[in-house]
């Protein structure tokens, strides 16, 4: 089994014209020679990601999904800019080469970046890595360290001070995701009324330290060195990145963090090996983050519940496209059930919360 992330055949309806792409890139990347082989990375449920293999160089092309897209989502220029301006102070960003704003080329904006060839962990740790509990724990802490490093980046020094508005970030996220959720609602989806009301009632103030917020920091957006899997060499998927409260980013990450003793239905949602022996629990994750960042975290329940609601909003936006026939990707048919489960998880957190 190949440990490095593999591309596959392009899904029906998501094809690219290799000749058109080749002509465009040769006009923008000096020294490019040969013809590209185009394939698609099967992971991900938002932007589409393709591998362009030239004889001597490999690139990754990112474009928005087909069908209905939420307003302001899938901004290729924003992601391209973040990669290039953040890379000097956070060297885990892949190098971006070109951003195409002309939809006539492939039917949408897109950008092309270097391919960082490495291991991306999916649902389970590959046995070939031979990671015992001690090494798995060290990898988990390294994963958290990179999030802390990102939150400590001086975004003004990167020229990214206009990327977002940190003031009022917490309130805007709660109201904004509530609005986006309502717009993506389908008749078979839950309303989330009790959770949304609780989040509004328990709103904390913005943390005084604002930071770059990745908004999608998970193990399957992290690349490991194929020669030393304990070493993180890349972080992907910067499309949702903004400026705001770092604890809200922590809540986003913990929404994906499924522990070994979580109930069986929750285990079905797991997309990263957070249940492996040696991985930190959610509580340990929060405590380690607090220790490394120097940030005191008193209201973990709020940030975790927010993360679950936001994840449900993302899931529902994707399911909306499937429900209305705007994508044929059969993976999305079950997303409404994931949404319902996320609501139940949120209600359980709230029922035990002391906030």
Rosetta blueprint (number, residue, H / E / L):
1 X L
2 X L
3 X L
4 X E
5 X L
6 X L
7 X E
8 X E
9 X L
10 X L
11 X L
12 X L
13 X L
14 X L
15 X L
16 X L
17 X L
18 X H
19 X H
20 X H
21 X H
22 X H
23 X H
24 X H
25 X H
26 X H
27 X L
28 X L
29 X L
30 X L
31 X L
32 X L
33 X L
34 X L
35 X L
36 X L
37 X E
38 X E
39 X E
40 X E
41 X E
42 X L
43 X L
44 X L
45 X L
46 X L
47 X L
48 X E
49 X E
50 X E
51 X E
52 X E
53 X E
54 X L
55 X L
56 X L
57 X L
58 X E
59 X E
60 X E
61 X E
62 X E
63 X E
64 X L
65 X L
66 X L
67 X L
68 X L
69 X L
70 X L
71 X L
72 X L
73 X L
74 X L
75 X L
76 X H
77 X H
78 X H
79 X H
80 X H
81 X H
82 X H
83 X H
84 X H
85 X H
86 X H
87 X L
88 X L
89 X L
90 X L
91 X L
92 X L
93 X E
94 X L
95 X L
96 X E
97 X E
98 X E
99 X E
100 X E
101 X L
102 X L
103 X L
104 X L
105 X L
106 X L
107 X L
108 X L
109 X L
110 X E
111 X E
112 X E
113 X E
114 X E
115 X L
116 X L
117 X L
118 X L
119 X E
120 X L
121 X L
122 X L
123 X L
124 X L
125 X L
126 X L
127 X H
128 X H
129 X H
130 X L
131 X L
132 X L
133 X H
134 X H
135 X H
136 X H
137 X H
138 X H
139 X H
140 X H
141 X H
142 X H
143 X H
144 X H
145 X H
146 X H
147 X H
148 X H
149 X H
150 X H
151 X H
152 X L
153 X L
154 X L
155 X L
156 X L
157 X L
158 X L
159 X L
160 X L
161 X L
162 X L
163 X L
164 X L
165 X L
166 X L
167 X L
168 X L
169 X H
170 X H
171 X H
172 X H
173 X H
174 X H
175 X H
176 X H
177 X H
178 X H
179 X H
180 X H
181 X H
182 X H
183 X H
184 X L
185 X L
186 X L
187 X L
188 X L
189 X L
190 X L
191 X L
192 X L
193 X H
194 X H
195 X H
196 X H
197 X H
198 X H
199 X H
200 X H
201 X H
202 X L
203 X L
204 X L
205 X L
206 X L
207 X L
208 X L
209 X L
210 X E
211 X E
212 X E
213 X E
214 X L
215 X L
216 X L
217 X L
218 X L
219 X H
220 X H
221 X H
222 X E
223 X E
224 X E
225 X E
226 X L
227 X L
228 X E
229 X E
230 X E
231 X E
232 X E
233 X E
234 X E
235 X E
236 X L
237 X L
238 X L
239 X L
240 X L
241 X L
242 X E
243 X E
244 X E
245 X E
246 X H
247 X H
248 X H
249 X H
250 X H
251 X H
252 X H
253 X H
254 X H
255 X H
256 X L
257 X L
258 X L
259 X L
260 X L
261 X L
262 X L
263 X L
264 X H
265 X H
266 X H
267 X H
268 X L
269 X L
270 X L
271 X L
272 X L
273 X L
274 X L
275 X L
276 X L
277 X L
278 X L
279 X L
280 X L
281 X L
282 X H
283 X H
284 X H
285 X H
286 X H
287 X H
288 X H
289 X H
290 X H
291 X H
292 X H
293 X H
294 X L
295 X L
296 X L
297 X L
298 X L
299 X L
300 X H
301 X H
302 X H
303 X H
304 X H
305 X H
306 X H
307 X H
308 X H
309 X H
310 X H
311 X H
312 X H
313 X H
314 X H
315 X H
316 X H
317 X H
318 X H
319 X H
320 X H
321 X H
322 X H
323 X H
324 X L
325 X L
326 X L
327 X L
328 X L
329 X L
330 X H
331 X H
332 X H
333 X H
334 X H
335 X H
336 X H
337 X H
338 X H
339 X H
340 X H
341 X H
342 X H
343 X H
344 X H
345 X H
346 X H
347 X H
348 X H
349 X H
350 X H
351 X H
352 X H
353 X L
354 X L
355 X L
